[in-house]
Amino acid sequence: MSVLPLQKGIIYGPIKSKRLGRSLGINLLPCDKKVCSFDCIYCHYGKTEIKTIKPDNIKFPSVSAVLNDVEKALRSDIGFEYLTFSGNGEPMLHPQFSELASEIKRLKEKYRPSVSLTLLSNSSLAGYDNITNKIVSIEFPIFKLDCGNESTFKAINRPVNELKLSEIISGLKQLAKKFKITIQTVFINGTLTNLNQAAFEPWLAAIKMIKPAAIQIYSTDRPVADEKVKMVNNNRLNELTQTIGQKTGVLTQAYFVI
């Protein structure tokens, strides 16, 4: 099964999302290559072509182009409940992300105040205050945390070398003190898994340290970058929901494969 093609423009969708209903995506990344700080083995866009935390000499969509396309979408008759930073990699890698978050919030309030501005982030920039302070503009910030120890993190998320999971967890902890953040976790089985005790217990410990407002868990139901990745079934996800809620005290919701 082949992976999904990259998004070919700034605005895409609306996508019928299990978590967000009708979500209109905002792609701040290039349309001809995947640019990300991770190369997750389960990514439905396939392998990361440019893996970086410092995206120099990469042509991103201009601020004016992004704002123009977002305004057109907001003024159109397209129906959607969420306007979501997502796309072909990590949205916050865009060098003008902070400005874009503020301006898109302004446009959203002007044309469709009932729509929620959402961020889907891999958390790699969670410790960068100059970027994450602008999360105040985003009503529903969602941050990835699939692992609680460095070895599982490197095996599943395959980050750039300079990223350390301990620093990401520390950044998420500080963010959770200032904003109501949601943690999203993809659980997988197969040759590599984050469900065995050696991986799951450190993840629980990290959640207790971060203290997010909520947790969203799910598994893979799309093509993935590595065929060895196996989906976690709905019964196991339901069991995990109960366990996580009981052990962390954080509201946890599973999104099942239909």
BAVOLUM-539832 format. One record per residue: x, y, z of N, C-alpha, C in turn; residue in one letter. Coordinates in steps of 0.05 Angstrom, whole numbers. Layout:
NODE,n.east,n.north,n.up,ca.east,ca.north,ca.up,c.east,c.north,c.up,aa
NODE,X,Y,Z,X,Y,Z,X,Y,Z,A
...
***
This chain:
NODE,n.east,n.north,n.up,ca.east,ca.north,ca.up,c.east,c.north,c.up,aa
NODE,17,-24,0,0,0,0,18,25,0,M
NODE,14,43,-19,30,67,-21,21,88,0,S
NODE,40,105,7,33,127,26,17,148,11,V
NODE,6,167,27,-10,188,15,7,209,2,L
NODE,-3,222,-19,12,243,-31,13,268,-14,P
NODE,34,284,-17,35,310,-3,13,328,-11,L
NODE,6,347,7,-13,367,1,-1,386,-20,Q
NODE,-17,394,-40,-6,409,-63,-11,439,-61,K
NODE,-22,448,-39,-27,476,-35,-26,484,-6,G
NODE,-32,510,-1,-33,520,27,-58,511,41,I
NODE,-81,513,28,-106,504,40,-114,477,28,I
NODE,-123,459,45,-132,433,36,-155,424,53,Y
NODE,-172,407,41,-196,397,55,-220,413,47,G
NODE,-241,413,64,-241,402,92,-238,372,92,P
NODE,-223,363,113,-220,334,117,-239,326,140,I
NODE,-252,303,136,-269,293,157,-251,278,177,K
NODE,-246,292,199,-227,282,219,-242,268,242,S
NODE,-231,246,251,-243,232,274,-242,250,299,K
NODE,-222,266,301,-218,282,325,-230,310,322,R
NODE,-230,321,298,-237,349,294,-261,354,277,L
NODE,-276,333,269,-299,338,252,-290,348,225,G
NODE,-303,369,214,-294,380,189,-272,400,194,R
NODE,-248,392,185,-224,408,190,-211,418,164,S
NODE,-208,444,162,-195,455,138,-165,459,145,L
NODE,-148,446,130,-120,446,136,-105,470,125,G
NODE,-85,479,140,-67,500,131,-39,487,129,I
NODE,-28,485,105,-2,474,101,19,496,98,N
NODE,36,499,118,56,520,117,83,510,106,L
NODE,83,485,96,108,473,87,108,472,56,L
NODE,132,467,44,133,465,15,114,443,5,P
NODE,106,445,-20,87,426,-32,101,404,-47,C
NODE,128,406,-51,142,387,-67,160,368,-51,D
NODE,161,372,-25,178,355,-8,168,356,21,K
NODE,172,335,35,165,334,63,188,345,80,K
NODE,182,366,95,201,379,112,192,376,141,V
NODE,208,362,157,200,357,185,224,352,202,C
NODE,221,355,228,242,349,247,242,320,256,S
NODE,221,305,248,218,277,253,217,262,227,F
NODE,220,236,228,216,218,206,201,193,217,D
NODE,177,197,227,162,177,242,157,152,224,C
NODE,161,129,236,157,104,220,129,99,212,I
NODE,109,113,224,81,109,217,69,132,201,Y
NODE,86,151,192,75,175,179,62,167,152,C
NODE,37,177,148,22,170,124,31,186,100,H
NODE,50,205,104,62,219,81,89,207,73,Y
NODE,97,185,86,121,172,79,146,184,92,G
NODE,169,178,79,195,186,90,199,216,89,K
NODE,212,227,109,219,255,109,242,260,91,T
NODE,239,278,71,260,284,52,280,304,63,E
NODE,270,324,78,288,343,91,283,342,121,I
NODE,300,329,136,296,327,165,314,348,178,K
NODE,301,367,191,316,390,202,301,403,224,T
NODE,315,416,242,303,434,262,310,463,255,I
NODE,328,467,236,336,494,227,334,495,197,K
NODE,310,501,187,305,499,158,315,523,142,P
NODE,341,525,140,354,546,124,352,539,94,D
NODE,350,559,77,350,555,48,328,538,38,N
NODE,305,538,52,281,524,43,260,544,36,I
NODE,247,541,14,227,560,5,200,553,17,K
NODE,192,568,37,165,564,49,145,583,36,F
NODE,119,577,38,99,596,28,102,623,42,P
NODE,100,644,27,103,671,39,80,677,58,S
NODE,84,696,76,63,704,95,39,715,79,V
NODE,44,731,59,22,743,44,6,721,29,S
NODE,20,701,18,5,680,4,-12,664,23,A
NODE,-1,658,47,-16,642,67,-41,658,76,V
NODE,-37,683,83,-59,699,93,-80,703,71,L
NODE,-72,707,46,-91,710,24,-108,685,21,N
NODE,-95,662,21,-110,637,18,-129,631,41,D
NODE,-119,637,66,-136,633,89,-160,651,89,V
NODE,-156,676,82,-178,695,81,-199,686,60,E
NODE,-190,677,36,-208,667,16,-225,644,27,K
NODE,-212,626,41,-227,603,52,-247,612,73,A
NODE,-239,630,90,-257,640,111,-281,655,99,L
NODE,-277,668,77,-299,683,64,-316,667,45,R
NODE,-307,642,40,-322,624,22,-346,612,35,S
NODE,-360,595,20,-383,581,31,-375,552,40,D
NODE,-349,547,41,-340,520,51,-347,517,80,I
NODE,-358,494,88,-365,490,115,-343,475,130,G
NODE,-335,485,153,-316,472,170,-318,483,198,F
NODE,-309,466,218,-310,474,246,-283,481,257,E
NODE,-262,471,244,-235,475,253,-217,485,230,Y
NODE,-199,503,237,-179,513,218,-152,504,230,L
NODE,-139,485,216,-117,470,230,-90,473,216,T
NODE,-70,482,232,-43,482,223,-33,452,222,F
NODE,-27,442,199,-18,415,196,-1,413,171,S
NODE,-7,394,153,6,394,126,30,376,124,G
NODE,49,384,107,71,366,98,95,366,117,N
NODE,90,364,143,112,365,162,104,381,187,G
NODE,124,391,201,119,406,226,113,435,220,E
NODE,88,444,226,80,472,219,97,493,231,P
NODE,107,489,255,122,511,269,150,514,258,M
NODE,158,498,239,184,502,226,183,527,208,L
NODE,159,535,200,157,559,183,170,583,198,H
NODE,189,597,186,203,618,201,186,641,210,P
NODE,162,644,198,144,665,206,119,654,220,Q
NODE,122,631,233,99,618,245,85,636,266,F
NODE,101,650,282,89,666,303,72,688,291,S
NODE,82,702,271,66,722,257,41,711,245,E
NODE,44,688,232,21,675,219,-1,667,239,L
NODE,7,656,262,-12,648,282,-29,672,291,A
NODE,-16,695,296,-30,719,304,-49,730,283,S
NODE,-39,731,258,-55,743,237,-78,725,229,E
NODE,-73,699,229,-95,680,222,-117,681,244,I
NODE,-108,684,268,-128,686,290,-145,711,286,K
NODE,-132,733,277,-147,758,272,-167,754,249,R
NODE,-159,741,228,-177,737,205,-200,718,213,L
NODE,-194,698,229,-214,679,237,-235,693,255,K
NODE,-226,711,272,-245,725,290,-262,745,273,E
NODE,-250,755,252,-265,774,235,-287,760,219,K
NODE,-280,737,206,-298,725,187,-314,701,198,Y
NODE,-301,685,216,-315,661,226,-306,656,255,R
NODE,-317,673,273,-309,670,302,-316,644,314,P
NODE,-336,630,303,-344,604,314,-324,581,308,S
NODE,-307,585,288,-287,565,281,-264,565,300,V
NODE,-254,542,308,-231,539,326,-205,537,311,S
NODE,-186,553,319,-159,551,307,-143,530,322,L
NODE,-133,510,306,-121,486,318,-92,483,308,T
NODE,-75,471,324,-48,465,317,-43,435,321,L
NODE,-33,422,301,-23,394,304,8,395,302,L
NODE,21,392,324,50,395,325,64,369,335,S
NODE,88,364,326,103,341,336,118,347,361,N
NODE,116,371,371,128,380,397,158,385,396,S
NODE,170,383,373,199,386,372,208,414,379,S
NODE,191,434,377,198,462,383,185,471,410,L
NODE,176,451,426,162,458,451,179,475,470,A
NODE,205,472,468,222,487,486,231,514,476,G
NODE,221,522,452,229,548,440,208,569,447,Y
NODE,213,585,468,193,604,477,186,625,457,D
NODE,205,633,440,199,654,420,178,644,400,N
NODE,175,618,397,155,607,379,130,599,394,I
NODE,133,585,416,110,574,429,94,594,445,T
NODE,105,618,451,90,638,464,66,647,447,N
NODE,68,644,421,46,651,403,23,631,403,K
NODE,26,609,418,5,590,421,-20,603,434,I
NODE,-15,626,447,-38,640,458,-58,647,437,V
NODE,-50,648,412,-69,654,390,-85,630,381,S
NODE,-77,606,391,-89,581,381,-107,569,403,I
NODE,-132,565,396,-151,556,416,-148,527,424,E
NODE,-138,510,405,-137,482,410,-109,471,401,F
NODE,-88,476,418,-62,466,411,-58,437,419,P
NODE,-50,420,400,-47,391,403,-18,384,398,I
NODE,-5,371,417,23,365,415,28,334,417,F
NODE,45,324,399,51,296,399,70,288,421,K
NODE,64,265,433,84,251,451,78,221,449,L
NODE,94,207,433,90,179,429,107,162,448,D
NODE,127,174,461,147,158,476,155,172,501,C
NODE,165,157,520,174,168,545,204,164,550,G
NODE,217,149,533,246,145,536,260,149,509,N
NODE,286,156,511,301,164,487,303,142,466,E
NODE,307,117,475,311,95,455,286,91,439,S
NODE,263,91,451,238,88,436,232,112,418,T
NODE,238,135,429,235,160,413,252,159,388,F
NODE,277,151,390,294,150,366,285,128,347,K
NODE,274,107,357,266,85,340,240,90,325,A
NODE,221,103,338,194,108,327,192,135,313,I
NODE,201,156,326,198,183,315,222,191,298,N
NODE,245,178,301,269,183,285,275,213,282,R
NODE,280,227,304,284,256,302,311,264,292,P
NODE,315,290,286,341,300,280,359,296,304,V
NODE,385,293,299,404,285,320,404,303,344,N
NODE,400,330,340,403,349,362,379,349,381,E
NODE,357,336,373,333,335,390,336,314,412,L
NODE,329,322,437,329,303,459,301,302,471,K
NODE,291,278,476,264,275,486,261,289,513,L
NODE,282,287,530,280,300,557,274,330,554,S
NODE,286,343,534,282,371,531,254,377,520,E
NODE,244,359,503,217,362,492,197,360,515,I
NODE,200,339,532,182,336,555,183,360,574,I
NODE,207,370,579,209,394,595,195,418,583,S
NODE,198,421,557,184,443,543,154,440,544,G
NODE,144,415,541,115,410,543,105,416,571,L
NODE,120,409,591,113,415,619,109,445,623,K
NODE,128,461,613,126,490,615,102,501,600,Q
NODE,97,490,576,74,498,560,48,493,575,L
NODE,46,469,587,21,461,601,16,478,625,A
NODE,36,492,636,32,511,658,19,536,648,K
NODE,23,543,623,13,569,612,-12,566,595,K
NODE,-15,542,582,-37,539,563,-51,511,568,F
NODE,-75,509,559,-89,483,560,-81,467,535,K
NODE,-61,450,538,-52,435,515,-63,406,517,I
NODE,-66,395,493,-74,367,491,-50,351,480,T
NODE,-46,328,492,-25,310,482,-38,289,464,I
NODE,-27,285,440,-36,263,422,-15,242,421,Q
NODE,-23,217,422,-5,194,421,-14,173,401,T
NODE,3,165,384,-2,143,366,10,118,378,V
NODE,-6,98,384,4,73,394,6,53,371,F
NODE,28,39,370,33,20,348,43,-6,359,I
NODE,38,-27,343,49,-54,348,68,-61,326,N
NODE,80,-85,328,98,-94,307,126,-97,317,G
NODE,145,-97,300,173,-100,307,181,-79,327,T
NODE,172,-54,323,175,-32,342,148,-26,354,L
NODE,147,-22,380,122,-16,394,127,3,417,T
NODE,107,19,424,109,36,448,89,26,469,N
NODE,81,1,466,61,-11,485,73,-31,505,L
NODE,98,-39,501,109,-57,521,116,-41,546,N
NODE,120,-55,568,124,-42,594,148,-23,593,Q
NODE,170,-31,580,194,-15,579,189,12,566,A
NODE,169,14,547,163,39,534,139,53,547,A
NODE,119,38,555,94,50,564,97,63,592,F
NODE,112,51,610,114,63,637,129,90,636,E
NODE,150,93,621,163,120,619,144,140,606,P
NODE,128,131,587,108,150,575,88,159,596,W
NODE,78,141,612,60,149,634,73,169,653,L
NODE,98,164,659,113,182,677,116,209,665,A
NODE,121,210,639,123,236,625,96,251,625,A
NODE,74,237,621,48,250,622,43,262,650,I
NODE,50,247,671,46,257,698,63,282,703,K
NODE,86,283,691,103,306,694,92,331,679,M
NODE,82,326,654,72,348,637,46,359,648,I
NODE,28,342,656,1,349,666,-15,364,644,K
NODE,-20,352,621,-35,365,600,-65,366,608,P
NODE,-80,382,593,-109,384,598,-123,359,590,A
NODE,-113,346,568,-127,322,557,-107,306,541,A
NODE,-114,281,536,-98,263,520,-116,251,499,I
NODE,-106,250,474,-119,236,452,-102,213,443,Q
NODE,-113,189,442,-98,166,433,-111,153,409,I
NODE,-95,142,391,-106,129,368,-84,111,356,Y
NODE,-90,97,334,-70,81,321,-70,87,291,S
NODE,-55,72,276,-53,77,248,-76,64,233,T
NODE,-89,79,216,-110,68,198,-106,78,170,D
NODE,-82,88,164,-75,97,137,-50,83,128,R
NODE,-42,86,103,-15,76,95,7,88,113,P
NODE,28,73,118,49,82,135,76,81,121,V
NODE,96,95,133,122,96,120,137,69,122,A
NODE,132,54,143,146,29,148,125,7,150,D
NODE,126,-13,131,106,-34,130,106,-52,154,E
NODE,127,-51,171,128,-68,195,111,-57,217,K
NODE,101,-33,214,83,-21,234,56,-35,233,V
NODE,46,-43,257,20,-57,259,1,-40,276,K
NODE,-24,-41,267,-45,-25,281,-52,-37,308,M
NODE,-59,-20,327,-70,-29,353,-100,-30,350,V
NODE,-113,-52,357,-142,-54,353,-158,-38,373,N
NODE,-183,-35,367,-201,-18,383,-204,-27,411,N
NODE,-205,-54,416,-207,-64,443,-183,-56,460,N
NODE,-160,-58,448,-136,-50,463,-135,-20,468,R
NODE,-144,-4,449,-145,25,453,-164,31,475,L
NODE,-186,17,477,-206,22,498,-194,15,525,N
NODE,-179,-7,527,-166,-14,552,-145,7,560,E
NODE,-130,17,540,-110,38,545,-123,63,556,L
NODE,-146,70,545,-160,94,554,-166,93,584,T
NODE,-176,70,593,-182,66,621,-157,67,638,Q
NODE,-136,53,629,-111,52,644,-98,79,647,T
NODE,-97,94,625,-84,120,625,-99,140,643,I
NODE,-126,140,640,-142,157,656,-138,152,686,G
NODE,-138,127,693,-135,119,721,-108,126,732,Q
NODE,-87,122,717,-60,125,727,-50,154,726,K
NODE,-61,170,708,-52,198,706,-72,218,716,T
NODE,-97,211,717,-117,230,725,-124,250,703,G
NODE,-114,245,679,-119,264,656,-141,252,639,V
NODE,-160,270,631,-181,262,613,-169,250,587,L
NODE,-176,225,582,-165,211,559,-187,200,540,T
NODE,-183,205,515,-203,196,495,-189,181,473,Q
NODE,-200,158,466,-190,142,444,-206,148,418,A
NODE,-193,148,396,-206,151,370,-202,126,355,Y
NODE,-224,111,351,-223,84,341,-223,82,311,F
NODE,-212,60,302,-213,53,273,-241,44,267,V
NODE,-254,56,247,-281,49,241,-281,27,220,I
***
